[in-house]
């Protein structure tokens, strides 16, 4: 039994190395987690436990198998008067494969978490000054997990995946035809992100409605209206039409109000009153400064145009209401009258037809 002593000592050393390696991996993971300011949670612990168990046991297994192969026929023991080859205790291969597969899968989940934090949440938002699109992050995560599953199937369990390939042109055509809308929306979403015609939080003018972008996902762009109604528009519809971004190139937004005064009101006095009203209205930016233009001479009065700026599209309705209210009070204080609509109606009376005898 002296021949078995090296294998026994090697196995004991491998088992003692498991907790030591686990403590090292957990310490490194916590340090890395504090540096990135992100919690790895359960996925890291599972990967750490499985990897710390797999590596020493696999090392022991490899050394033991190599020793048996190298000394085959020379290392024998006598059992009941007969010689038998020395067989060290080997770890079941299924157990080692399971530990490695779990390590790879949960390691992929950990990589997804790290990439999402470092690339999408930090680098992308810092360089692009906007939140990363959710569906791009999902595509990256799906690719990492998919590659990990392929690695487990082919590298760990040595499975032949050639049967998963679609060799039939008819099958490819059927699948492509059935998913053409989904693929069209997906490709349109990618094109929208590459072109960047809008970002999260921007206000768009779509079919006469003002909508704020909430999220761009795999199929559609989710937006909300000013009265907080959710609108879900397919990406293909947005990419195929004209995109009017009310929040670009800057968030500052200009608005125009048309108001009419009587013909005998002096334009200078009216402009001064309108300019004062716009400057005093809450929500109107002092720069760019409001402007007043005489726009047209109409039948019932003179039409003026008030141009003012607000800090964003979301505050436009409140600012417009404040300007209109302030115009009414300013005109009242300065004796300026807004004309009523005038309509001239001509009434003609025809004599009754003669009565026949």
Beta strands, then each sheet from edge to edge (+ up, - down):
strand 1: 76-79
strand 2: 82-85
strand 3: 203-206
strand 4: 209-216
strand 5: 220-225
strand 6: 230-234
strand 7: 244-245
strand 8: 253-261
strand 9: 291-297
strand 10: 302-310
sheet 1: 1+ 2-
sheet 2: 6+ 5- 4+ 3- 7+
sheet 3: 8+ 10- 9+
end
